[in-house]
Amino acid sequence: MRNLQKIAPCLWFDGQAEEAATYYTGIFPNSKITALTRYGEAGREIHGRATGTVMTAAFELDGQPFTALNGGPQFKFNEAISFQVGCETQDEIDYFWDKLSAGGDPNAQVCGWVKDKYGVSWQIVPNAIADMLADPDTAKSQRVMTAVLKMKKLDLAQLQRAYKGD
């Protein structure tokens, strides 16, 4: 299936592409694996993968296309790239936090960020935070930023109280 999206992320894995795609599509609503490609004999001297093993897994997370590539051990994920998950409620924040942090690095949990079991970084954030931080009343936005910096998982009610000055 051809991707019609102009820009889509490609995530580099070391043999876990299909597993990761299955994991992620099980977390996000309206998600699915759309295609798998497999390594063949062509280029085996370069890629070193057994014929028939998964090369790529194309998938969608709530309509956003992704590709997972089994490229090898050369590259690892780091926080320079992360995916933001916008949430309307604390229940949503809790759900995505719990699912994406399971098996991940607990030391990477700061200010709404989690690192999942594959090393991919995610920002689990309330949608309202963008407006709070962009408020021209800098006292409000600074109170919110101060609150964020003290949190691991973001607490929407606490952020709203900070915004209001409570």
MOSULSUL-V579855 format. One record per residue. N is the residue number from 1. SS is DSSP state (H for helix, E for strand, L for the rest). PHI is phi in radians with two decimals (NA if undefined). OMEGA is omega in whole degrees, 0 to 359 (* if undefined). Layout:
# MOSULSUL-V579855
n = [N:N]
ss = [SS:SS]
phi = [PHI:PHI]
omega = [OMEGA:OMEGA]
This chain:
# MOSULSUL-V579855
n = [1:2:3:4:5:6:7:8:9:10:11:12:13:14:15:16:17:18:19:20:21:22:23:24:25:26:27:28:29:30:31:32:33:34:35:36:37:38:39:40:41:42:43:44:45:46:47:48:49:50:51:52:53:54:55:56:57:58:59:60:61:62:63:64:65:66:67:68:69:70:71:72:73:74:75:76:77:78:79:80:81:82:83:84:85:86:87:88:89:90:91:92:93:94:95:96:97:98:99:100:101:102:103:104:105:106:107:108:109:110:111:112:113:114:115:116:117:118:119:120:121:122:123:124:125:126:127:128:129:130:131:132:133:134:135:136:137:138:139:140:141:142:143:144:145:146:147:148:149:150:151:152:153:154:155:156:157:158:159:160:161:162:163:164:165:166]
ss = [L:L:L:L:L:L:L:L:E:E:E:E:E:L:L:L:H:H:H:H:H:H:H:H:H:H:H:L:L:L:L:E:E:E:E:E:E:E:L:L:L:L:L:H:H:H:H:L:L:L:L:L:L:E:E:E:E:E:E:E:E:L:L:E:E:E:E:E:E:E:L:L:L:L:L:L:L:L:L:L:L:E:E:E:E:E:E:L:L:H:H:H:H:H:H:H:H:H:H:H:H:L:L:L:L:H:H:H:L:E:L:L:E:E:E:L:L:L:L:L:E:E:E:E:E:E:L:L:H:H:H:H:H:H:L:L:L:H:H:H:H:H:H:H:H:H:H:H:H:L:L:L:L:L:L:H:H:H:H:H:H:H:H:H:L:L]
phi = [NA:-1.40:-1.39:-1.67:-1.29:-1.14:-2.25:-2.54:-1.24:-2.09:-1.79:-1.60:-2.09:-1.95:1.67:-1.89:-1.02:-1.17:-1.03:-1.15:-1.06:-1.13:-1.05:-1.14:-1.20:-1.39:-1.67:-1.60:-1.18:0.93:-2.18:-2.87:-1.48:-1.80:-2.94:-2.17:-2.02:-2.20:-1.21:-2.00:-1.27:-1.05:1.37:-1.03:-1.15:-1.71:-1.43:1.16:-1.63:-1.17:-0.98:1.66:-1.31:-1.16:-1.63:-2.37:-2.16:-1.57:-2.64:-2.16:-1.98:0.86:1.60:-1.47:-1.32:-2.41:-2.25:-1.89:-2.03:-1.49:-1.68:2.09:-1.48:-1.12:-2.16:-2.17:-1.28:-2.56:-1.25:-1.11:-2.20:-2.50:-2.02:-1.56:-1.98:-1.39:-2.19:-1.50:-2.28:-1.15:-1.03:-1.14:-1.01:-1.07:-1.05:-1.17:-1.05:-1.09:-1.18:-1.40:-1.51:-1.02:1.39:-1.53:-1.52:-1.13:-1.27:-1.65:-1.56:-2.72:0.93:1.56:-1.67:-2.32:-2.03:-1.39:-1.16:-1.72:1.64:-1.39:-1.64:-2.27:-1.88:-1.72:-2.27:-1.24:-1.02:-1.18:-1.15:-1.07:-1.17:-1.08:-1.28:-1.65:-1.03:-1.14:-1.38:-1.11:-1.09:-1.14:-1.13:-1.23:-1.12:-1.15:-1.08:-1.05:-1.13:-1.00:-1.15:-1.67:-1.85:-1.62:-1.38:-1.27:-1.91:-1.05:-1.10:-1.16:-1.15:-1.14:-1.13:-1.08:-1.07:-1.38:1.52:-1.38]
omega = [182:178:180:178:182:181:178:180:173:183:184:179:176:177:183:186:181:178:180:179:177:179:183:181:175:181:186:177:177:183:181:169:185:180:171:171:185:176:175:178:181:177:183:178:178:185:176:182:178:177:178:178:184:174:178:171:175:181:177:172:183:177:180:180:176:168:172:183:172:186:181:186:188:187:179:176:170:186:179:175:176:178:179:176:180:184:179:188:175:177:177:178:181:181:183:177:182:182:186:178:182:180:180:183:181:178:180:181:182:173:179:180:170:173:184:185:177:181:179:180:181:173:180:191:173:179:183:185:181:179:179:183:180:182:179:174:187:177:179:184:180:176:178:179:178:179:180:184:179:186:164:174:182:180:186:181:179:177:179:176:178:181:181:180:180:*]
